[in-house]
Amino acid sequence: MHPLEKFKFCPICGSNNFKENNGISKKCFDCGFTYYFNPRAATVAIIRNEKGELLTARRAKEPAKGTMDLPGGFIDSYETAEQGVAREVLEETGLKVDNQKYLFSLPNIYPFSGIDIHTLDLFFECKIIGDAKVKAMDDVAELYWKDIKDINPEDFGLKSVREGVKMYKEMIINKKTF
């Protein structure tokens, strides 16, 4: 179900004359307010250790519970993408990172509370500050360091992460840059 279908009343005047305006917005035909449903920004961290292994996670919660993932999550209000990826990595792994290098972005749909949240996932290559000891926390069940050659992108449950892992793996194997 598209999230706009859940909104029945205008959040400004309360009118039920709140109708689809186009594929990404609803308009109140009483007060004139237009609500745009834009994608949420999210981050994905690509972290490699001194051996070149990639930090991967197993999801502890839905969506895609039990599948592989990379650390990351939604960017908070008033936070840059770089701050968001560093915060998410710390919350999920205990690692402190910096020198976040933007690689690419991919659209995704993240099912949450009965609504498909459209996201734009920003992929960053991150450098570890200090100790590389990891601990699965927050919505991560387990963490693994894996050789990039041994990673199967099809094991990743979220479409954007699966596609991002394919792209990154190809980049590393073929020594390409973005």
DRENFIKE-781012 format. One record per residue: residue number from 1; residue in three letters; x, y, z of N, C-alpha, C in turn. Coordinates in steps of 0.05 Angstrom, whole numbers. Example, Ala and Ser with C-alpha at 12.3 -4.5 7.8 and 13.67 -1.06 7.14 Angstrom:
# residues 2
<atom seq="1" type="ALA" n_x="264" n_y="-114" n_z="156" ca_x="246" ca_y="-90" ca_z="156" c_x="264" c_y="-66" c_z="156"/>
<atom seq="2" type="SER" n_x="257" n_y="-45" n_z="142" ca_x="273" ca_y="-21" ca_z="143" c_x="258" c_y="1" c_z="157"/>
//
This chain:
# residues 178
<atom seq="1" type="MET" n_x="17" n_y="-24" n_z="0" ca_x="0" ca_y="0" ca_z="0" c_x="18" c_y="25" c_z="0"/>
<atom seq="2" type="HIS" n_x="11" n_y="44" n_z="-17" ca_x="26" ca_y="69" ca_z="-18" c_x="20" c_y="85" c_z="7"/>
<atom seq="3" type="PRO" n_x="39" n_y="97" n_z="20" ca_x="34" ca_y="112" ca_z="45" c_x="14" c_y="134" c_z="42"/>
<atom seq="4" type="LEU" n_x="12" n_y="147" n_z="19" ca_x="-8" ca_y="168" ca_z="17" c_x="-37" c_y="158" c_z="21"/>
<atom seq="5" type="GLU" n_x="-42" n_y="132" n_z="16" ca_x="-68" ca_y="121" ca_z="20" c_x="-76" c_y="121" c_z="49"/>
<atom seq="6" type="LYS" n_x="-57" n_y="122" n_z="67" ca_x="-63" ca_y="122" ca_z="96" c_x="-72" c_y="149" c_z="106"/>
<atom seq="7" type="PHE" n_x="-65" n_y="170" n_z="92" ca_x="-73" ca_y="197" ca_z="100" c_x="-100" c_y="204" c_z="89"/>
<atom seq="8" type="LYS" n_x="-120" n_y="206" n_z="106" ca_x="-148" ca_y="211" ca_z="97" c_x="-156" c_y="240" c_z="102"/>
<atom seq="9" type="PHE" n_x="-143" n_y="254" n_z="121" ca_x="-152" ca_y="281" ca_z="129" c_x="-128" c_y="300" c_z="127"/>
<atom seq="10" type="CYS" n_x="-135" n_y="324" n_z="119" ca_x="-114" ca_y="346" ca_z="117" c_x="-102" c_y="351" c_z="145"/>
<atom seq="11" type="PRO" n_x="-76" n_y="350" n_z="147" ca_x="-63" ca_y="355" ca_z="173" c_x="-65" c_y="385" c_z="182"/>
<atom seq="12" type="ILE" n_x="-73" n_y="403" n_z="164" ca_x="-75" ca_y="431" ca_z="170" c_x="-103" c_y="438" c_z="180"/>
<atom seq="13" type="CYS" n_x="-123" n_y="432" n_z="164" ca_x="-151" ca_y="440" ca_z="171" c_x="-169" c_y="417" c_z="179"/>
<atom seq="14" type="GLY" n_x="-160" n_y="392" n_z="175" ca_x="-176" ca_y="369" ca_z="183" c_x="-197" c_y="360" c_z="163"/>
<atom seq="15" type="SER" n_x="-198" n_y="373" n_z="140" ca_x="-218" ca_y="366" ca_z="120" c_x="-213" c_y="338" c_z="109"/>
<atom seq="16" type="ASN" n_x="-235" n_y="325" n_z="102" ca_x="-233" ca_y="299" ca_z="88" c_x="-232" c_y="303" c_z="58"/>
<atom seq="17" type="ASN" n_x="-230" n_y="328" n_z="49" ca_x="-228" ca_y="334" ca_z="21" c_x="-198" c_y="335" c_z="13"/>
<atom seq="18" type="PHE" n_x="-183" n_y="315" n_z="24" ca_x="-154" ca_y="313" ca_z="21" c_x="-150" c_y="291" c_z="0"/>
<atom seq="19" type="LYS" n_x="-144" n_y="298" n_z="-24" ca_x="-145" ca_y="279" ca_z="-47" c_x="-117" c_y="277" c_z="-60"/>
<atom seq="20" type="GLU" n_x="-114" n_y="255" n_z="-75" ca_x="-89" ca_y="252" ca_z="-90" c_x="-86" c_y="274" c_z="-110"/>
<atom seq="21" type="ASN" n_x="-63" n_y="286" n_z="-110" ca_x="-56" ca_y="308" ca_z="-128" c_x="-41" c_y="298" c_z="-152"/>
<atom seq="22" type="ASN" n_x="-22" n_y="280" n_z="-146" ca_x="-7" ca_y="265" ca_z="-166" c_x="6" c_y="242" c_z="-152"/>
<atom seq="23" type="GLY" n_x="24" n_y="227" n_z="-164" ca_x="35" ca_y="203" ca_z="-152" c_x="52" c_y="207" c_z="-127"/>
<atom seq="24" type="ILE" n_x="59" n_y="232" n_z="-121" ca_x="76" ca_y="237" ca_z="-98" c_x="64" c_y="257" c_z="-78"/>
<atom seq="25" type="SER" n_x="39" n_y="266" n_z="-83" ca_x="28" ca_y="286" ca_z="-65" c_x="-3" c_y="283" c_z="-62"/>
<atom seq="26" type="LYS" n_x="-13" n_y="294" n_z="-40" ca_x="-42" ca_y="297" ca_z="-36" c_x="-47" c_y="327" c_z="-30"/>
<atom seq="27" type="LYS" n_x="-70" n_y="336" n_z="-39" ca_x="-77" ca_y="364" ca_z="-36" c_x="-104" c_y="367" c_z="-22"/>
<atom seq="28" type="CYS" n_x="-105" n_y="386" n_z="-4" ca_x="-131" ca_y="393" ca_z="9" c_x="-145" c_y="413" c_z="-9"/>
<atom seq="29" type="PHE" n_x="-168" n_y="405" n_z="-18" ca_x="-183" ca_y="422" ca_z="-37" c_x="-201" c_y="442" c_z="-21"/>
<atom seq="30" type="ASP" n_x="-198" n_y="443" n_z="5" ca_x="-211" ca_y="463" ca_z="22" c_x="-192" c_y="486" c_z="29"/>
<atom seq="31" type="CYS" n_x="-168" n_y="479" n_z="40" ca_x="-149" ca_y="500" ca_z="49" c_x="-126" c_y="504" c_z="30"/>
<atom seq="32" type="GLY" n_x="-122" n_y="485" n_z="11" ca_x="-101" ca_y="488" ca_z="-9" c_x="-74" c_y="475" c_z="-1"/>
<atom seq="33" type="PHE" n_x="-72" n_y="464" n_z="23" ca_x="-47" ca_y="451" ca_z="31" c_x="-40" c_y="427" c_z="14"/>
<atom seq="34" type="THR" n_x="-15" n_y="425" n_z="6" ca_x="-5" ca_y="402" ca_z="-10" c_x="16" c_y="387" c_z="7"/>
<atom seq="35" type="TYR" n_x="13" n_y="361" n_z="10" ca_x="32" ca_y="345" ca_z="24" c_x="47" c_y="328" c_z="4"/>
<atom seq="36" type="TYR" n_x="74" n_y="330" n_z="3" ca_x="90" ca_y="314" ca_z="-15" c_x="103" c_y="291" c_z="0"/>
<atom seq="37" type="PHE" n_x="100" n_y="267" n_z="-11" ca_x="112" ca_y="244" ca_z="1" c_x="139" c_y="239" c_z="-13"/>
<atom seq="38" type="ASN" n_x="160" n_y="249" n_z="-1" ca_x="187" ca_y="247" ca_z="-12" c_x="202" c_y="224" c_z="2"/>
<atom seq="39" type="PRO" n_x="222" n_y="213" n_z="-10" ca_x="236" ca_y="190" ca_z="3" c_x="251" c_y="200" c_z="27"/>
<atom seq="40" type="ARG" n_x="254" n_y="182" n_z="47" ca_x="270" ca_y="186" ca_z="71" c_x="299" c_y="181" c_z="64"/>
<atom seq="41" type="ALA" n_x="317" n_y="196" n_z="75" ca_x="346" ca_y="191" ca_z="71" c_x="355" c_y="171" c_z="91"/>
<atom seq="42" type="ALA" n_x="371" n_y="152" n_z="81" ca_x="383" ca_y="131" ca_z="98" c_x="412" c_y="127" c_z="90"/>
<atom seq="43" type="THR" n_x="427" n_y="115" n_z="108" ca_x="456" ca_y="110" ca_z="102" c_x="462" c_y="81" c_z="103"/>
<atom seq="44" type="VAL" n_x="483" n_y="73" n_z="89" ca_x="493" ca_y="46" ca_z="89" c_x="524" c_y="49" c_z="92"/>
<atom seq="45" type="ALA" n_x="536" n_y="34" n_z="111" ca_x="565" ca_y="36" ca_z="116" c_x="579" c_y="12" c_z="104"/>
<atom seq="46" type="ILE" n_x="599" n_y="18" n_z="88" ca_x="617" ca_y="-3" ca_z="78" c_x="643" c_y="1" c_z="94"/>
<atom seq="47" type="ILE" n_x="649" n_y="-19" n_z="111" ca_x="672" ca_y="-17" ca_z="129" c_x="690" c_y="-42" c_z="124"/>
<atom seq="48" type="ARG" n_x="715" n_y="-37" n_z="119" ca_x="734" ca_y="-59" ca_z="115" c_x="756" c_y="-57" c_z="136"/>
<atom seq="49" type="ASN" n_x="765" n_y="-80" n_z="145" ca_x="786" ca_y="-81" ca_z="165" c_x="814" c_y="-81" c_z="152"/>
<atom seq="50" type="GLU" n_x="834" n_y="-84" n_z="167" ca_x="862" ca_y="-84" ca_z="157" c_x="867" c_y="-107" c_z="138"/>
<atom seq="51" type="LYS" n_x="852" n_y="-129" n_z="140" ca_x="855" ca_y="-151" ca_z="122" c_x="839" c_y="-148" c_z="96"/>
<atom seq="52" type="GLY" n_x="824" n_y="-126" n_z="94" ca_x="807" ca_y="-121" ca_z="71" c_x="780" c_y="-134" c_z="73"/>
<atom seq="53" type="GLU" n_x="773" n_y="-147" n_z="96" ca_x="747" ca_y="-160" ca_z="99" c_x="726" c_y="-139" c_z="103"/>
<atom seq="54" type="LEU" n_x="701" n_y="-145" n_z="94" ca_x="678" ca_y="-128" ca_z="96" c_x="662" c_y="-135" c_z="121"/>
<atom seq="55" type="LEU" n_x="654" n_y="-114" n_z="136" ca_x="637" ca_y="-118" ca_z="160" c_x="608" c_y="-122" c_z="151"/>
<atom seq="56" type="THR" n_x="597" n_y="-146" n_z="157" ca_x="570" ca_y="-152" ca_z="150" c_x="554" c_y="-158" c_z="175"/>
<atom seq="57" type="ALA" n_x="528" n_y="-155" n_z="174" ca_x="511" ca_y="-159" ca_z="197" c_x="488" c_y="-178" c_z="190"/>
<atom seq="58" type="ARG" n_x="477" n_y="-190" n_z="210" ca_x="452" ca_y="-205" ca_z="207" c_x="430" c_y="-189" c_z="221"/>
<atom seq="59" type="ARG" n_x="408" n_y="-184" n_z="206" ca_x="386" ca_y="-168" ca_z="216" c_x="372" c_y="-181" c_z="239"/>
<atom seq="60" type="ALA" n_x="367" n_y="-166" n_z="260" ca_x="353" ca_y="-177" ca_z="284" c_x="323" c_y="-172" c_z="283"/>
<atom seq="61" type="LYS" n_x="314" n_y="-153" n_z="265" ca_x="286" ca_y="-145" ca_z="264" c_x="276" c_y="-145" c_z="235"/>
<atom seq="62" type="GLU" n_x="250" n_y="-145" n_z="233" ca_x="238" ca_y="-141" ca_z="206" c_x="241" c_y="-112" c_z="198"/>
<atom seq="63" type="PRO" n_x="242" n_y="-106" n_z="173" ca_x="239" ca_y="-125" ca_z="150" c_x="265" c_y="-141" c_z="145"/>
<atom seq="64" type="ALA" n_x="261" n_y="-164" n_z="133" ca_x="283" ca_y="-182" ca_z="125" c_x="298" c_y="-193" c_z="149"/>
<atom seq="65" type="LYS" n_x="285" n_y="-197" n_z="171" ca_x="297" ca_y="-208" ca_z="195" c_x="313" c_y="-234" c_z="188"/>
<atom seq="66" type="GLY" n_x="337" n_y="-237" n_z="198" ca_x="353" ca_y="-260" ca_z="194" c_x="371" c_y="-260" c_z="170"/>
<atom seq="67" type="THR" n_x="367" n_y="-240" n_z="152" ca_x="383" ca_y="-239" ca_z="128" c_x="407" c_y="-221" c_z="133"/>
<atom seq="68" type="MET" n_x="426" n_y="-222" n_z="115" ca_x="450" ca_y="-206" ca_z="117" c_x="444" c_y="-176" c_z="111"/>
<atom seq="69" type="ASP" n_x="461" n_y="-159" n_z="122" ca_x="457" ca_y="-130" ca_z="118" c_x="484" c_y="-117" c_z="122"/>
<atom seq="70" type="LEU" n_x="485" n_y="-91" n_z="118" ca_x="508" ca_y="-74" ca_z="125" c_x="499" c_y="-55" c_z="146"/>
<atom seq="71" type="PRO" n_x="516" n_y="-45" n_z="164" ca_x="508" ca_y="-25" ca_z="183" c_x="497" c_y="0" c_z="170"/>
<atom seq="72" type="GLY" n_x="478" n_y="13" n_z="183" ca_x="466" ca_y="37" ca_z="172" c_x="438" c_y="41" c_z="182"/>
<atom seq="73" type="GLY" n_x="425" n_y="62" n_z="172" ca_x="398" ca_y="68" ca_z="180" c_x="390" c_y="96" c_z="172"/>
<atom seq="74" type="PHE" n_x="367" n_y="104" n_z="183" ca_x="355" ca_y="130" ca_z="175" c_x="371" c_y="153" c_z="187"/>
<atom seq="75" type="ILE" n_x="373" n_y="174" n_z="171" ca_x="386" ca_y="199" ca_z="180" c_x="366" c_y="215" c_z="196"/>
<atom seq="76" type="ASP" n_x="375" n_y="225" n_z="219" ca_x="357" ca_y="241" ca_z="236" c_x="356" c_y="270" c_z="226"/>
<atom seq="77" type="SER" n_x="335" n_y="284" n_z="235" ca_x="332" ca_y="312" ca_z="228" c_x="356" c_y="327" c_z="239"/>
<atom seq="78" type="TYR" n_x="365" n_y="347" n_z="224" ca_x="388" ca_y="364" ca_z="231" c_x="414" c_y="350" c_z="232"/>
<atom seq="79" type="GLU" n_x="416" n_y="327" n_z="218" ca_x="440" ca_y="311" ca_z="218" c_x="450" c_y="309" c_z="189"/>
<atom seq="80" type="THR" n_x="476" n_y="311" n_z="184" ca_x="486" ca_y="307" ca_z="158" c_x="487" c_y="277" c_z="152"/>
<atom seq="81" type="ALA" n_x="489" n_y="270" n_z="127" ca_x="491" ca_y="241" ca_z="120" c_x="516" c_y="229" c_z="133"/>
<atom seq="82" type="GLU" n_x="538" n_y="244" n_z="134" ca_x="563" ca_y="234" ca_z="147" c_x="559" c_y="230" c_z="177"/>
<atom seq="83" type="GLN" n_x="545" n_y="248" n_z="190" ca_x="539" ca_y="245" ca_z="218" c_x="520" c_y="221" c_z="223"/>
<atom seq="84" type="GLY" n_x="501" n_y="218" n_z="205" ca_x="482" ca_y="196" ca_z="207" c_x="494" c_y="169" c_z="204"/>
<atom seq="85" type="VAL" n_x="512" n_y="166" n_z="185" ca_x="525" ca_y="140" ca_z="181" c_x="543" c_y="134" c_z="205"/>
<atom seq="86" type="ALA" n_x="557" n_y="154" n_z="215" ca_x="575" ca_y="149" ca_z="238" c_x="559" c_y="142" c_z="263"/>
<atom seq="87" type="ARG" n_x="536" n_y="155" n_z="267" ca_x="519" ca_y="149" ca_z="290" c_x="508" c_y="121" c_z="288"/>
<atom seq="88" type="GLU" n_x="498" n_y="114" n_z="264" ca_x="486" ca_y="87" ca_z="260" c_x="507" c_y="65" c_z="264"/>
<atom seq="89" type="VAL" n_x="531" n_y="69" n_z="254" ca_x="552" ca_y="49" ca_z="258" c_x="558" c_y="46" c_z="287"/>
<atom seq="90" type="LEU" n_x="561" n_y="68" n_z="302" ca_x="566" ca_y="66" ca_z="331" c_x="544" c_y="52" c_z="345"/>
<atom seq="91" type="GLU" n_x="519" n_y="59" n_z="339" ca_x="496" ca_y="46" ca_z="352" c_x="494" c_y="16" c_z="347"/>
<atom seq="92" type="GLU" n_x="501" n_y="8" n_z="322" ca_x="498" ca_y="-20" ca_z="315" c_x="522" c_y="-38" c_z="319"/>
<atom seq="93" type="THR" n_x="546" n_y="-26" n_z="320" ca_x="570" ca_y="-42" ca_z="321" c_x="590" c_y="-34" c_z="343"/>
<atom seq="94" type="GLY" n_x="586" n_y="-11" n_z="355" ca_x="605" ca_y="-1" ca_z="375" c_x="630" c_y="12" c_z="362"/>
<atom seq="95" type="LEU" n_x="632" n_y="12" n_z="336" ca_x="655" ca_y="23" ca_z="323" c_x="652" c_y="53" c_z="319"/>
<atom seq="96" type="LYS" n_x="674" n_y="67" n_z="322" ca_x="675" ca_y="96" ca_z="315" c_x="688" c_y="97" c_z="287"/>
<atom seq="97" type="VAL" n_x="675" n_y="113" n_z="269" ca_x="685" ca_y="116" ca_z="242" c_x="688" c_y="145" c_z="235"/>
<atom seq="98" type="ASP" n_x="705" n_y="150" n_z="216" ca_x="707" ca_y="177" ca_z="204" c_x="716" c_y="174" c_z="175"/>
<atom seq="99" type="ASN" n_x="722" n_y="197" n_z="163" ca_x="731" ca_y="197" ca_z="136" c_x="711" c_y="183" c_z="117"/>
<atom seq="100" type="GLN" n_x="686" n_y="188" n_z="122" ca_x="665" ca_y="175" ca_z="106" c_x="666" c_y="186" c_z="78"/>
<atom seq="101" type="LYS" n_x="670" n_y="167" n_z="59" ca_x="672" ca_y="174" ca_z="31" c_x="646" c_y="165" c_z="17"/>
<atom seq="102" type="TYR" n_x="632" n_y="184" n_z="6" ca_x="607" ca_y="178" ca_z="-8" c_x="614" c_y="162" c_z="-33"/>
<atom seq="103" type="LEU" n_x="599" n_y="140" n_z="-38" ca_x="604" ca_y="123" ca_z="-61" c_x="581" c_y="126" c_z="-82"/>
<atom seq="104" type="PHE" n_x="556" n_y="121" n_z="-74" ca_x="534" ca_y="121" ca_z="-92" c_x="508" c_y="120" c_z="-76"/>
<atom seq="105" type="SER" n_x="485" n_y="123" n_z="-90" ca_x="459" ca_y="121" ca_z="-76" c_x="441" c_y="102" c_z="-92"/>
<atom seq="106" type="LEU" n_x="423" n_y="89" n_z="-78" ca_x="403" ca_y="71" ca_z="-91" c_x="376" c_y="75" c_z="-77"/>
<atom seq="107" type="PRO" n_x="354" n_y="75" n_z="-93" ca_x="328" ca_y="76" ca_z="-81" c_x="321" c_y="49" c_z="-68"/>
<atom seq="108" type="ASN" n_x="303" n_y="50" n_z="-49" ca_x="294" ca_y="26" ca_z="-35" c_x="266" c_y="30" c_z="-25"/>
<atom seq="109" type="ILE" n_x="253" n_y="8" n_z="-19" ca_x="227" ca_y="9" ca_z="-5" c_x="230" c_y="-7" c_z="20"/>
<atom seq="110" type="TYR" n_x="224" n_y="6" n_z="43" ca_x="228" ca_y="-5" ca_z="70" c_x="201" c_y="-9" c_z="83"/>
<atom seq="111" type="PRO" n_x="191" n_y="-33" n_z="84" ca_x="164" ca_y="-37" ca_z="97" c_x="166" c_y="-32" c_z="127"/>
<atom seq="112" type="PHE" n_x="148" n_y="-15" n_z="137" ca_x="149" ca_y="-8" ca_z="165" c_x="120" c_y="-1" c_z="175"/>
<atom seq="113" type="SER" n_x="111" n_y="-15" n_z="194" ca_x="84" ca_y="-11" ca_z="206" c_x="62" c_y="-10" c_z="186"/>
<atom seq="114" type="GLY" n_x="63" n_y="-28" n_z="166" ca_x="42" ca_y="-30" ca_z="146" c_x="44" c_y="-10" c_z="124"/>
<atom seq="115" type="ILE" n_x="66" n_y="6" n_z="123" ca_x="70" ca_y="26" ca_z="102" c_x="96" c_y="20" c_z="88"/>
<atom seq="116" type="ASP" n_x="97" n_y="24" n_z="62" ca_x="122" ca_y="22" ca_z="47" c_x="135" c_y="49" c_z="48"/>
<atom seq="117" type="ILE" n_x="157" n_y="51" n_z="63" ca_x="172" ca_y="76" ca_z="65" c_x="192" c_y="77" c_z="42"/>
<atom seq="118" type="HIS" n_x="190" n_y="96" n_z="24" ca_x="208" ca_y="99" ca_z="2" c_x="233" c_y="113" c_z="14"/>
<atom seq="119" type="THR" n_x="257" n_y="101" n_z="8" ca_x="282" ca_y="113" ca_z="18" c_x="301" c_y="118" c_z="-5"/>
<atom seq="120" type="LEU" n_x="320" n_y="135" n_z="1" ca_x="343" ca_y="138" ca_z="-16" c_x="367" c_y="131" c_z="1"/>
<atom seq="121" type="ASP" n_x="379" n_y="109" n_z="-4" ca_x="401" ca_y="98" ca_z="12" c_x="427" c_y="108" c_z="1"/>
<atom seq="122" type="LEU" n_x="442" n_y="122" n_z="19" ca_x="468" ca_y="134" ca_z="12" c_x="490" c_y="116" c_z="22"/>
<atom seq="123" type="PHE" n_x="506" n_y="106" n_z="4" ca_x="528" ca_y="87" ca_z="11" c_x="554" c_y="102" c_z="16"/>
<atom seq="124" type="PHE" n_x="566" n_y="96" n_z="39" ca_x="592" ca_y="108" ca_z="47" c_x="612" c_y="87" c_z="53"/>
<atom seq="125" type="GLU" n_x="637" n_y="91" n_z="44" ca_x="659" ca_y="75" ca_z="53" c_x="670" c_y="90" c_z="78"/>
<atom seq="126" type="CYS" n_x="673" n_y="76" n_z="100" ca_x="681" ca_y="89" ca_z="125" c_x="706" c_y="77" c_z="136"/>
<atom seq="127" type="LYS" n_x="722" n_y="93" n_z="149" ca_x="747" ca_y="84" ca_z="162" c_x="743" c_y="82" c_z="192"/>
<atom seq="128" type="ILE" n_x="754" n_y="61" n_z="204" ca_x="751" ca_y="57" ca_z="233" c_x="771" c_y="74" c_z="248"/>
<atom seq="129" type="ILE" n_x="761" n_y="86" n_z="270" ca_x="778" ca_y="101" ca_z="288" c_x="784" c_y="83" c_z="311"/>
<atom seq="130" type="GLY" n_x="809" n_y="78" n_z="317" ca_x="817" ca_y="62" ca_z="341" c_x="812" c_y="32" c_z="337"/>
<atom seq="131" type="ASP" n_x="803" n_y="20" n_z="359" ca_x="799" ca_y="-9" ca_z="361" c_x="778" c_y="-19" c_z="342"/>
<atom seq="132" type="ALA" n_x="783" n_y="-41" n_z="328" ca_x="764" ca_y="-52" ca_z="309" c_x="747" c_y="-74" c_z="321"/>
<atom seq="133" type="LYS" n_x="745" n_y="-76" n_z="348" ca_x="727" ca_y="-95" ca_z="361" c_x="698" c_y="-87" c_z="356"/>
<atom seq="134" type="VAL" n_x="682" n_y="-106" n_z="348" ca_x="654" ca_y="-101" ca_z="342" c_x="636" c_y="-116" c_z="362"/>
<atom seq="135" type="LYS" n_x="613" n_y="-105" n_z="366" ca_x="593" ca_y="-118" ca_z="383" c_x="566" c_y="-112" c_z="371"/>
<atom seq="136" type="ALA" n_x="550" n_y="-133" n_z="365" ca_x="524" ca_y="-130" ca_z="354" c_x="505" c_y="-117" c_z="374"/>
<atom seq="137" type="MET" n_x="493" n_y="-95" n_z="366" ca_x="475" ca_y="-80" ca_z="383" c_x="452" c_y="-69" c_z="366"/>
<atom seq="138" type="ASP" n_x="433" n_y="-57" n_z="380" ca_x="410" ca_y="-44" ca_z="368" c_x="394" c_y="-64" c_z="351"/>
<atom seq="139" type="ASP" n_x="392" n_y="-61" n_z="325" ca_x="376" ca_y="-79" ca_z="309" c_x="393" c_y="-99" c_z="294"/>
<atom seq="140" type="VAL" n_x="417" n_y="-105" n_z="304" ca_x="436" ca_y="-124" ca_z="292" c_x="438" c_y="-148" c_z="310"/>
<atom seq="141" type="ALA" n_x="434" n_y="-172" n_z="299" ca_x="435" ca_y="-197" ca_z="314" c_x="464" c_y="-207" c_z="316"/>
<atom seq="142" type="GLU" n_x="479" n_y="-205" n_z="294" ca_x="507" ca_y="-215" ca_z="293" c_x="523" c_y="-198" c_z="274"/>
<atom seq="143" type="LEU" n_x="549" n_y="-197" n_z="278" ca_x="567" ca_y="-183" ca_z="260" c_x="589" c_y="-202" c_z="251"/>
<atom seq="144" type="TYR" n_x="597" n_y="-200" n_z="226" ca_x="618" ca_y="-217" ca_z="215" c_x="637" c_y="-201" c_z="197"/>
<atom seq="145" type="TRP" n_x="662" n_y="-207" n_z="198" ca_x="682" ca_y="-197" ca_z="179" c_x="684" c_y="-219" c_z="157"/>
<atom seq="146" type="LYS" n_x="679" n_y="-212" n_z="132" ca_x="680" ca_y="-231" ca_z="111" c_x="697" c_y="-221" c_z="88"/>
<atom seq="147" type="ASP" n_x="712" n_y="-240" n_z="76" ca_x="727" ca_y="-234" ca_z="52" c_x="707" c_y="-226" c_z="30"/>
<atom seq="148" type="ILE" n_x="712" n_y="-204" n_z="16" ca_x="694" ca_y="-195" ca_z="-4" c_x="688" c_y="-216" c_z="-26"/>
<atom seq="149" type="LYS" n_x="708" n_y="-233" n_z="-31" ca_x="704" ca_y="-254" ca_z="-52" c_x="684" c_y="-275" c_z="-42"/>
<atom seq="150" type="ASP" n_x="680" n_y="-278" n_z="-16" ca_x="663" ca_y="-298" ca_z="-5" c_x="634" c_y="-288" c_z="0"/>
<atom seq="151" type="ILE" n_x="630" n_y="-263" n_z="-6" ca_x="603" ca_y="-251" ca_z="-1" c_x="585" c_y="-256" c_z="-24"/>
<atom seq="152" type="ASN" n_x="561" n_y="-267" n_z="-18" ca_x="540" ca_y="-271" ca_z="-38" c_x="519" c_y="-249" c_z="-35"/>
<atom seq="153" type="PRO" n_x="518" n_y="-231" n_z="-54" ca_x="498" ca_y="-209" ca_z="-52" c_x="469" c_y="-218" c_z="-48"/>
<atom seq="154" type="GLU" n_x="463" n_y="-242" n_z="-58" ca_x="435" ca_y="-252" ca_z="-55" c_x="428" c_y="-259" c_z="-26"/>
<atom seq="155" type="ASP" n_x="448" n_y="-260" n_z="-8" ca_x="443" ca_y="-265" ca_z="20" c_x="432" c_y="-240" c_z="35"/>
<atom seq="156" type="PHE" n_x="434" n_y="-217" n_z="22" ca_x="425" ca_y="-192" ca_z="34" c_x="395" c_y="-187" c_z="29"/>
<atom seq="157" type="GLY" n_x="380" n_y="-183" n_z="50" ca_x="351" ca_y="-182" ca_z="48" c_x="339" c_y="-157" c_z="37"/>
<atom seq="158" type="LEU" n_x="352" n_y="-134" n_z="39" ca_x="341" ca_y="-109" ca_z="29" c_x="352" c_y="-104" c_z="1"/>
<atom seq="159" type="LYS" n_x="334" n_y="-98" n_z="-17" ca_x="341" ca_y="-95" ca_z="-46" c_x="364" c_y="-75" c_z="-51"/>
<atom seq="160" type="SER" n_x="363" n_y="-52" n_z="-38" ca_x="384" ca_y="-32" ca_z="-44" c_x="411" c_y="-42" c_z="-34"/>
<atom seq="161" type="VAL" n_x="411" n_y="-55" n_z="-10" ca_x="437" ca_y="-65" ca_z="0" c_x="447" c_y="-87" c_z="-17"/>
<atom seq="162" type="ARG" n_x="430" n_y="-105" n_z="-26" ca_x="438" ca_y="-127" ca_z="-44" c_x="450" c_y="-115" c_z="-69"/>
<atom seq="163" type="GLU" n_x="438" n_y="-95" n_z="-81" ca_x="449" ca_y="-83" ca_z="-106" c_x="474" c_y="-68" c_z="-100"/>
<atom seq="164" type="GLY" n_x="475" n_y="-54" n_z="-77" ca_x="499" ca_y="-40" ca_z="-69" c_x="523" c_y="-58" c_z="-64"/>
<atom seq="165" type="VAL" n_x="518" n_y="-81" n_z="-52" ca_x="540" ca_y="-100" ca_z="-47" c_x="550" c_y="-111" c_z="-74"/>
<atom seq="166" type="LYS" n_x="532" n_y="-116" n_z="-93" ca_x="540" ca_y="-125" ca_z="-120" c_x="558" c_y="-104" c_z="-133"/>
<atom seq="167" type="MET" n_x="550" n_y="-79" n_z="-131" ca_x="565" ca_y="-57" ca_z="-144" c_x="592" c_y="-54" c_z="-130"/>
<atom seq="168" type="TYR" n_x="593" n_y="-55" n_z="-104" ca_x="618" ca_y="-52" ca_z="-89" c_x="637" c_y="-75" c_z="-94"/>
<atom seq="169" type="LYS" n_x="626" n_y="-99" n_z="-94" ca_x="642" ca_y="-123" ca_z="-99" c_x="654" c_y="-122" c_z="-127"/>
<atom seq="170" type="GLU" n_x="639" n_y="-114" n_z="-147" ca_x="649" ca_y="-111" ca_z="-174" c_x="671" c_y="-89" c_z="-175"/>
<atom seq="171" type="MET" n_x="667" n_y="-68" n_z="-160" ca_x="686" ca_y="-46" ca_z="-160" c_x="713" c_y="-56" c_z="-148"/>
<atom seq="172" type="ILE" n_x="712" n_y="-71" n_z="-126" ca_x="736" ca_y="-81" ca_z="-113" c_x="750" c_y="-102" c_z="-131"/>
<atom seq="173" type="ILE" n_x="735" n_y="-121" n_z="-141" ca_x="746" ca_y="-142" ca_z="-157" c_x="759" c_y="-131" c_z="-183"/>
<atom seq="174" type="ASN" n_x="745" n_y="-112" n_z="-196" ca_x="755" ca_y="-101" ca_z="-221" c_x="772" c_y="-76" c_z="-217"/>
<atom seq="175" type="LYS" n_x="776" n_y="-68" n_z="-191" ca_x="792" ca_y="-45" ca_z="-184" c_x="782" c_y="-19" c_z="-198"/>
<atom seq="176" type="LYS" n_x="756" n_y="-16" n_z="-198" ca_x="743" ca_y="8" ca_z="-209" c_x="738" c_y="27" c_z="-186"/>
<atom seq="177" type="THR" n_x="733" n_y="52" n_z="-193" ca_x="726" ca_y="72" ca_z="-174" c_x="700" c_y="85" c_z="-182"/>
<atom seq="178" type="PHE" n_x="686" n_y="96" n_z="-163" ca_x="661" ca_y="111" ca_z="-169" c_x="667" c_y="140" c_z="-174"/>
//
